Amino acid sequence: MSEFPLGPVQICAWADVVDDHNPLHLDPAYAATTRFGVPIVHGSLLFALACDTLQTSGSTGAVTLRFRAPVPVGSTVSITVDGPDLRLRCGDGEPVEAHVEPEATP
């Protein structure tokens, strides 16, 4: 299992990398006016962490990602490789936020 603390510093750095400075990710005052109520982690960052964890485990294949709920900035995300599956969890024992499955490559 790999754990990634995703606080404001990490989110600001990722925003610079992908040039996505949407206030939904960076501005608590703005995020408070949205249906989420708090800043949320970029989906692209979660996808990148999932792909890196999968590759580090030695697995190969295409990756698909389905978001089930937003991940609030300040969360720690754990990623577990279980055979061909990768599971992302937000916090300790909270519901799965996303599920990634490598697909066989031709």
N, C-alpha and C positions, 0 to 999 in steps of 0.2 A: 504494500500500500504506500502511495506517495501522498503527502499532504502539502497543500499550498495555501498559505495565508494571503488573502486578497484584500489588503487594506487600501486606503487612498493613495499611498505612494506607488504601489504596484499598478493600480488602475490608471493613475496619471502617466506613468511610464508607458503602459500599453497604449493609451490614447495617443501619445506622441509617435509610437512605432507605427500604428495603423492610420494615423491622422484622422481619428474619430473623437472629436471633442464635444460630442453631444452632452448637454448639461444633465441628461438623465443619468449619466454615469459619473459625473464630476461635481455637480452642484446640489448639495443637500436641500437648499431652499427651493430650487426648481423642482427637484425630485419629489418634494413634499406635496407638490400640487398635482402630481400624477397618480394614476391608479396604484402604483407601487408604493408610494409614500416615502421611499428612501432611494438613494442611488443604487443602481444595480450593475453587476459585473458585465462587461462586454461578452456577448456570445462567442465572438471570435477568439477571445482569450481562453475561454473554457474549452473550445474546440482545439486550440493549439496545445493546451496542457494535456488534453486527452490523447492527441496524436503523439506527442512526445513520450508520454507514459507508455503507450502501446508499443512504440518503436523501441524504447529502452528495454521493454520486456522480451524483445526478440520476435514479437508477432509481426505479421505482414498482412497486407490487404488494404482495401479501401475502407474508409471510415464514414459512417453515417451518424448523425447526431439529431436527437429529438429533444427539444426543451420541454420539460413538464412544468417548470416553475422558475421564476427569476432567482438569481443568487444575489443577496444583498452585499454591497461593498462592506468589508469588515469581516466577512465570513472566512472560515477555513474550509477549503474543499479537499476531500480525500478522493483519490482515484485508485481503484483496485482492479487488477487484471485477474480475471477468472476464466481460464481457458480462452475461448474466442471472444469473451465479453469483457467490456470495460465498464465499470460502474462509478458514477460520480455521486458523491454525497456531500451535502452541505451541513457541516456541524457534526456533532457526536450523536449518531443514531437517528438523525432526522431523515425524513423521506428522501428517496432518490430524486435528485433534481433533473438529471439527464441520463440517458442510456446510450452507449456507443457500441456498435457491433462492427467488427472488421468483416468485410466481405471477401470471399475468395477472389483472387485476381486470375484472369485467364492465362 
